[in-house]
Amino acid sequence: MDMKKLALFIFPWFALVVVCFVWVKQCTSSAKEDKEEIQVVNHHMVIEKIEAIGKLEVVKFYIKDIVEHSTQVEWWPDPKVVLIVNGEATGCIDLTKLDSSNVSIGADFISLNLPAPEICYFKINHEQSKIYNVDSKLLSEAPYIEKAYKAAEIQIKEAALKMNIIEQAKTNARNLLKPMLENFTGKKVNIEFKQ
């Protein structure tokens, strides 16, 4: 075969391969574009409130509770919800209530009279809590589940108080503040709490 005939024989096959390659490339790129959605999201945030916080968190209790909550419904079997609740309560001292009248400084001592510890917040950790069982007898379950969670959240606070979170907050505050202040001042530090 001479070169002209060989070129005429190979060129159509070469052209066909190039056209197929371009076509496959075009199809795959347009398929990708179809799959990718373009989303436009605009946020317009404004600071609603700025609050100065001076609360020193000194203890956190993690509490687990199994809650059986039933509601009395007239003329219907009582709906019942069973939850396994994980929650937390945090004890703190509000240092914004501290002023110069609460500090006494002597030659070799410092006496602090701190505000009484309080529960800063208590909450249910919904990601770790589970609905174990709901028996609503064909009524909508959502309101009964919500009531059970609200009752459980209040119980977390009550349980933390019964487990002496306030006393633990006092102990932790003394253990945290006393060595730090003694190292800073070189004086003996005594810490008491308001009633």
Phi, psi and omega in degrees: 000134177276171186298324181294315181293322178296317179296317179294329179284317184281323185304312179299320179293318178298316179297320180296318178296317180296315179298317178297316179300313180297318181296315179297317179299318180294318180295317181291323179289323178288330176293321177295320179294326178293325182285325183277116177270140176263120181244139177242117181237127178245133176243139177232085184266143179226137176291121182275322184202141173241128183233132176281132182241128179235028183269127179263108179283125184239347179204146176224128177257132172257123188237136175245138183218141171256117187250125170249114185237124177235152181238135178276122179241128182294136176063025181207146176300140185296125175292143183226137178233135175241122182240148167251109191252131170250127181220178178213151175226136183241129177261139183213173176236127182275098183287348176291342179274359182272133175222182186296336179289347180266003182236128174240129181241123177249187182297320182230016180214159171229132178243124178248135174245092186279155174300151180299138176298155180215167173274114180292311179202159175217143184201164174263137173269098186293333179293330182260354179267154184224147171273114184277317182202142174228125177234093185252001178051056176073003174275161178297132185280329189305312182297326182286324176294317179298317178298320180296319178295320179296318178295321179294322180295318177296322180294330177298316178298313181298319180295319179298320178294318179294330179274013174065046177296329181292315178294322178294324178296319178298312180300313181294323178296316178298315182294332180275311188279321187301306181296325180294313180292324178294323177292322180291318189261338185074015181242159175288134183244132175243127182242125175237168182233142175294152179276000000 
